Amino acid sequence: MPKKTTVDLAIYPLIYLVLFFLAADLAAQLVLRGELITLPDLKNKSLEAARTELSQKRTSILIQGRQFDTRIEKGRIVSQEPAAGSRLKANRAVRVILSEGSEYLSVPKLEGRSLEWAGQTLKALGLRKGRVSQIHTPQYAAGRTIAQSPPADQIVAKNTAVDLLVSQGAWEPRYIMPDLIEKDLAPVLRQLKALEFHVAEIHYSYYPGLGPGVILKQSPVPGFRIQKRNQITLEVSK
């Protein structure tokens, strides 16, 4: 039987040493794969900063999508999955949504349009109705938009408020509503018509002790400030 040389005897410890390190490395990988880490809060962080922080925890990052966000700068993280504080195995990926920044829109032309139409249009485009100021002017019918800020065609961020200046129509004088109670209807109607006031409705009802044609109630009430275009309603005895 041949004798073992010194070289042959030296190889065995080397093989054992290599196998030991391979087994140790495999065991370490298995331990790391089962290790749980606590995820940091990545919201509002840059992609580079998030990758650096996660790499220190042996975790990767996966961009799942992008969305407009007026609060977070473009390129920064809007949300993450799993959420911050969750426990995750090492070498797993964290999915994130990146911000595209504010969405920019063109302001529509609202001049000459009704206030209701302007409000609905702004809302449909993703803008907001801002402050509404009103003035009297004969150039625009009451309720029509005279001016706007920002002006038409200006590019603004989504959800920007657009201030409006709205017409109240031509200025009309105001009058104090007189007390018509217990007065006869016929002369009152003649006087109101001569002054260009409009009696819209007359209701008749019985009232004990009064003959027909006496005014019982009125709207607007005495002392109320009215304009000639306001409608007047009377209740009269019959």
Secondary structure, DSSP 8 states (H G I E B T S, - for coil): -----HHHHHHHHHHHHHHHHHHHHHHHHHHHHH-EEE----TT-BHHHHHHHHHTTT-EEEEEEEE--SSS-TTBEEEEES-TT-EEETT-EEEEEEE----EEE----TTSBHHHHHHHHHHHT-EEEEEEEE--TTS-TTBEEEEES-TT-EEETT-EEEEEEE--S----EE----TTSBHHHHHHHHHHTT-EEEEEEEE--TT--TTBEEEEES-TT-EE-TTSEEEEEEE-
